[in-house]
Amino acid sequence: MRFKIYCILFFSFFIINSSLAQEVKTLTYFQNDTIKLDLDLYLPQKKTNQKTPLVIFAFGGGFSGGDRSSGKEFCKLLTQNGYAAASISYTLYMKGKNFSCGGILTEKIKAIQIGVSDMWQATSYLIKTANDYNIATSKIFISGISAGAEIGFHASYWDYKLMNLYENNLPNEFRYAGFIGGSGAIMDMNLITNKNVIPMLFAHGSADVTVPYATASHHTCPTNSSGWLMLFGSYSVYNYAAQFNKGIELISFCDGGHEFSGYLFEKEPHYVLEFLEDVLAKRKFQNHIVKPSTKKETANSQYSFCN
């Protein structure tokens, strides 16, 4: 009986203290006549005199589904390691629409542009309120899964004043401290230059037919489809951006599909923590980590590192 009571008390104590490991605030970061967008801001319970680095997270769901609560566990883990984290809602412009091959190309691009503009507004809000939450505005990272990673890619490298759909209110010369993407891609790899490149960490399945691992069409659409959109995925960006020597890492899952989009955030977030530490310490790094496949057809992979 004593042992049973002790166990109950121990687990109650563990749950209570786990809940106190971070402070969570739900804040409205953008609102106009038609939309209201919130974010959940997770703050470390332990306060320090130093400003806290921040990681902004965007969920996945093809711009038609998902919600910011999916980033809860990832954000909690970050706060337990001394970081602030913000999981944002953004406009699901493709809800009820076709985001695949049968969709409309301009609508697909608009969905990304709206999501990116929302991300920029969330970033602006967090910069403006940084003193209230002890956030280091020079140490703001951006991250996302699938559609959220597409937001992260384009928010990092699109021309802010040209592509922003709302008020241009980010500070001049603002750059994210780094980008963490799970199965993401960018429409134009040449947007990344030696002048604007930031440290990046990717995870992607080499056989992803939803968001290309290398260079291919979105959803592997044929060229004559109305929703055809060429994208440059994690592998292509890794090989291209490595020349700039600003810090880049890719985790490749041989013969893996889009199911690995959440890997960095759900399965082995220690890669994220190591990346953040390396960037903040201003270390140079370039790593390609290959996770072998258990599939029999691996020997026939188009990528030699998977054979």
VOGU-3710 file (C-alpha; in Angstrom, 3 decimals, decimal comma):
1> mrfkiycilf> 0,000/0,000/0,000  2,826/2,419/0,930  4,508/1,687/-2,373  1,280/2,371/-4,248  0,753/5,687/-2,445  4,385/6,631/-3,047  4,011/5,957/-6,775  0,862/8,083/-6,963  2,585/10,955/-5,149  5,707/10,639/-7,290
11> fsffiinssl> 3,834/10,748/-10,581  1,627/13,594/-9,358  4,764/15,541/-8,444  6,281/14,752/-11,853  3,197/15,916/-13,748  2,887/19,134/-11,730  6,567/20,002/-12,180  6,468/19,130/-15,874  3,585/21,554/-16,334  5,648/24,254/-14,615
21> aqevktltyf> 8,610/23,732/-16,949  7,223/26,348/-19,303  4,829/29,254/-19,427  2,327/29,284/-22,310  0,546/32,371/-23,613  -2,007/32,444/-26,442  -1,671/35,758/-28,267  -3,370/37,336/-31,283  -0,600/38,417/-33,626  -2,678/39,602/-36,593
31> qndtikldld> -6,270/40,661/-37,144  -8,203/42,496/-39,830  -11,826/42,594/-40,985  -11,811/38,973/-42,153  -9,240/36,973/-40,178  -7,834/36,627/-36,682  -4,589/34,722/-36,235  -3,166/33,492/-32,938  0,061/31,959/-31,754  0,998/29,981/-28,670
41> lylpqkktnq> 4,127/31,401/-27,078  6,055/28,980/-24,871  8,514/30,553/-22,447  11,056/28,872/-20,169  9,944/28,936/-16,541  13,493/29,636/-15,404  14,302/33,301/-15,983  17,795/34,577/-16,843  19,403/37,962/-17,342  20,219/37,060/-20,928
51> ktplvifafg> 17,751/37,428/-23,785  16,190/34,140/-24,893  16,563/32,714/-28,420  13,213/32,011/-30,121  12,100/29,275/-32,536  8,913/29,947/-34,549  7,121/26,814/-35,743  4,605/26,344/-38,611  2,596/23,103/-38,788  1,994/21,007/-41,914
61> ggfsggdrss> -1,218/20,123/-43,709  -1,094/21,220/-47,339  -2,414/24,710/-46,543  -5,811/23,105/-46,024  -5,629/21,431/-42,611  -3,682/21,087/-39,389  -3,392/23,470/-36,467  -0,769/25,010/-34,231  -1,401/22,543/-31,379  0,604/19,939/-33,301
71> gkefcklltq> 3,741/21,843/-32,321  3,005/21,609/-28,610  5,441/18,845/-27,635  8,247/20,269/-29,765  7,783/23,709/-28,251  7,681/22,290/-24,724  10,958/20,468/-25,350  12,564/23,701/-26,534  11,534/25,549/-23,371  12,968/22,736/-21,260
81> ngyaaasisy> 16,288/23,471/-22,958  16,204/27,213/-22,408  14,579/28,411/-25,639  11,366/30,293/-26,263  9,065/28,846/-28,920  6,027/30,082/-30,823  3,642/27,777/-32,691  1,591/29,884/-35,085  -1,737/29,584/-36,838  -1,776/30,730/-40,445
91> tlymkgknfs> -4,351/31,075/-43,214  -5,469/27,729/-44,669  -6,151/29,189/-48,099  -6,431/25,805/-49,837  -9,123/24,439/-47,549  -11,743/22,863/-49,801  -9,511/23,381/-52,836  -7,212/21,120/-54,825  -3,571/21,590/-53,828  -2,376/18,756/-56,059
101> cggiltekik> -2,064/18,179/-59,817  -5,662/19,092/-60,586  -5,432/22,419/-58,796  -4,691/25,871/-60,155  -1,058/26,911/-60,162  -1,697/30,545/-59,237  -3,862/29,432/-56,308  -1,104/27,168/-55,013  1,430/29,977/-55,153  -1,042/32,345/-53,491
111> aiqigvsdmw> -1,534/29,867/-50,636  2,215/29,887/-49,991  2,415/33,678/-50,278  -0,397/34,186/-47,775  1,176/31,698/-45,357  4,537/33,428/-45,665  2,941/36,847/-45,125  1,279/35,482/-41,985  4,647/34,192/-40,778  6,212/37,589/-41,353
121> qatsylikta> 3,410/39,242/-39,379  3,925/36,777/-36,516  7,649/37,530/-36,586  6,994/41,278/-36,569  4,631/40,919/-33,619  7,155/38,911/-31,634  9,886/41,447/-32,348  7,663/44,325/-31,230  6,780/42,539/-27,990  10,251/41,049/-27,448
131> ndyniatski> 10,980/43,074/-24,324  7,786/41,794/-22,699  8,956/38,200/-23,073  12,748/38,594/-22,855  13,265/37,475/-26,479  16,543/38,000/-28,335  15,444/39,574/-31,628  18,761/38,726/-33,302  18,294/35,033/-32,454  14,922/34,206/-34,019
141> fisgisagae> 14,832/30,865/-35,871  12,089/29,695/-38,224  10,932/26,084/-38,596  8,161/24,017/-40,109  6,837/20,699/-41,383  5,797/20,128/-45,031  3,605/23,144/-45,897  5,083/24,828/-42,830  8,568/24,118/-44,194  7,554/25,660/-47,526
151> igfhasywdy> 6,512/28,731/-45,547  9,862/28,681/-43,754  11,865/28,397/-46,961  10,101/31,289/-48,673  9,892/33,470/-45,567  13,671/33,122/-45,325  14,501/33,967/-48,933  11,656/35,823/-50,648  11,983/39,593/-51,038  9,996/40,812/-48,034
161> klmnlyennl> 8,925/44,163/-49,449  7,955/42,646/-52,794  6,099/39,523/-51,626  4,495/40,611/-48,345  0,719/40,994/-48,685  0,269/43,043/-45,528  2,030/45,917/-43,833  5,797/45,939/-44,281  6,783/46,189/-40,646  9,809/43,982/-40,139
171> pnefryagfi> 13,010/45,860/-39,282  15,264/46,718/-42,225  17,873/44,039/-42,893  16,111/41,529/-40,624  17,229/37,953/-41,177  16,188/34,779/-39,401  19,052/33,236/-37,441  18,444/29,855/-39,060  15,862/27,607/-40,729  14,791/24,072/-39,743
181> ggsgaimdmn> 12,670/22,254/-42,327  10,979/18,875/-42,409  10,303/17,781/-46,014  10,145/21,280/-47,421  11,044/22,888/-50,744  11,497/26,271/-52,403  10,234/27,474/-55,786  13,483/29,120/-56,855  16,767/27,909/-55,417  18,589/30,892/-56,915
191> litnknvipm> 16,900/33,112/-54,339  19,537/31,791/-51,933  22,748/33,778/-52,292  26,008/34,242/-50,457  24,607/37,518/-49,127  21,355/36,220/-47,649  22,011/32,538/-46,873  21,332/31,451/-43,297  22,234/28,209/-41,470  19,814/25,399/-42,340
201> lfahgsadvt> 18,856/21,951/-41,059  16,727/19,620/-43,194  15,208/16,150/-42,902  13,637/14,519/-45,952  12,772/11,114/-47,409  14,614/10,427/-50,673  11,488/8,914/-52,259  9,039/11,654/-51,221  6,396/12,011/-53,982  4,518/14,835/-52,225
211> vpyatashht> 7,261/17,417/-51,733  10,330/16,565/-53,832  13,503/15,529/-52,076  15,611/16,866/-54,944  14,297/18,822/-57,963  10,930/17,774/-59,318  7,304/18,838/-59,539  5,084/19,228/-56,493  3,103/16,014/-55,912  5,068/14,533/-58,855
221> cptnssgwlm> 2,578/16,179/-61,221  3,003/15,736/-65,010  4,001/18,845/-66,932  0,598/19,149/-68,616  -1,340/19,309/-65,333  -2,967/22,556/-64,237  -1,283/22,352/-60,845  2,237/21,727/-62,139  4,788/23,483/-59,924  8,534/22,909/-59,991
231> lfgsysvyny> 10,183/22,779/-56,572  13,718/22,444/-55,250  13,736/20,129/-52,243  16,111/19,612/-49,339  18,740/17,582/-51,236  19,025/20,103/-54,063  19,212/23,027/-51,648  21,800/21,227/-49,514  24,101/20,640/-52,486  23,619/24,177/-53,778
241> aaqfnkgiel> 23,922/26,090/-50,495  26,936/24,140/-49,210  29,150/26,361/-51,367  28,408/29,337/-49,107  29,896/27,642/-46,017  27,380/29,191/-43,616  26,274/25,990/-41,849  24,036/23,349/-43,381  22,928/19,820/-42,435  20,722/17,276/-44,175
251> isfcdgghef> 19,274/14,062/-42,768  18,263/11,780/-45,637  15,946/8,789/-45,212  16,760/6,349/-47,973  13,600/5,368/-49,878  11,521/7,200/-47,280  8,408/9,128/-48,225  6,582/12,150/-46,877  5,940/10,327/-43,605  9,346/11,607/-42,433
261> sgylfekeph> 8,276/15,258/-42,585  7,845/15,456/-38,810  10,917/13,413/-37,902  13,097/16,265/-36,627  10,343/17,615/-34,423  8,777/14,381/-33,159  11,356/11,575/-33,221  14,860/12,939/-32,736  14,698/16,630/-31,795  18,229/16,406/-30,430
271> yvlefledvl> 19,336/17,212/-33,983  17,461/20,508/-33,677  19,024/21,281/-30,300  22,513/20,538/-31,630  21,841/22,735/-34,663  20,671/25,628/-32,504  23,733/25,315/-30,273  26,086/25,248/-33,273  24,495/28,314/-34,853  24,454/30,323/-31,638
281> akrkfqnhiv> 28,086/29,383/-31,018  28,872/30,499/-34,598  30,386/27,154/-35,516  30,863/26,194/-39,164  29,394/22,835/-40,141  28,319/20,799/-43,137  26,843/17,350/-42,544  24,876/14,832/-44,577  23,493/12,114/-42,314  22,118/9,099/-44,175
291> kpstkketan> 19,508/6,898/-42,541  19,493/3,538/-44,365  16,315/1,980/-45,615  14,913/-1,374/-44,556  13,295/-1,853/-47,960  14,635/-4,580/-50,234  14,718/-2,275/-53,261  17,231/0,076/-51,628  20,011/-1,357/-53,790  18,240/0,153/-56,812
301> sqysfcn> 18,040/3,637/-55,358  18,886/6,519/-57,699  21,111/7,920/-54,933  24,438/6,138/-54,560  24,656/6,868/-50,834  21,539/4,725/-50,336  22,928/1,651/-52,124
//
